[in-house]
Amino acid sequence: MPVRRLRVPRARTVALIISAGLVLAALPAHAQSNPVVPGRSIGLFHLGDSVEIVSEMLGPPLPPALLPQAVLSYHWPLRHLGALVDVVTRKIVALSGSDDAGYRTAGGLGVGSSPNAIRSAYGRAETVDYGDGAIMLVYDRAGVAFLIDHAAGKGDRVSTVFVFARGTYRDIFPVTALAGRR
């Protein structure tokens, strides 16, 4: 039985797709994009997804912790991704991306950004939580918060980005890990 040869244009297209895939696979994890969409998602994971969907894609998380506000906190340390899951609905109510410069909004803001860059894009934070060398700039109407944690070794830069449904910050984070509020 004769073997059919690919037409030249099709063969080039296949070769380009394979080459692009090899290049992307060779990139370090932080060079690949994990887009942050305030009020909606981080990377492929969306608010309202089940934790099982994330676990199918990333593998098992660390054992969850039960927080006082009836949410389970899950973490995938190799992906620097976290999820808060409602204990009743088992749906994701907040996502966090940390320690990876790929966690950025379409405007380029996220892990590694300066507080001034955040303020330039979003304006004055609606809520600012302070404590133990950390500052949380909260934009509740947008559904995003930025943690500047000096103890994380990032200096005056964002170390973690949080995404949650618009207007739900205090419902999800009624008592933050930060000591005070101004």
Secondary structure, 3 states (H helix, E strand, C coil): CCCCCCCHHHHHHHHHHHHHHHHHHHCCHHHCCEEEECCCEECCEECCCEHHHHHHHHCCCCCCEEECCCEEEEEECCCCEEEEEECCCCEEEEEEEECCCCEECCCCCECCCCHHHHHHHHCCCCEEEEECCEEEEEECCCCEEEEEEHHHCCCCCEEEEEEECCCCHHHHCCCCCCCEEC
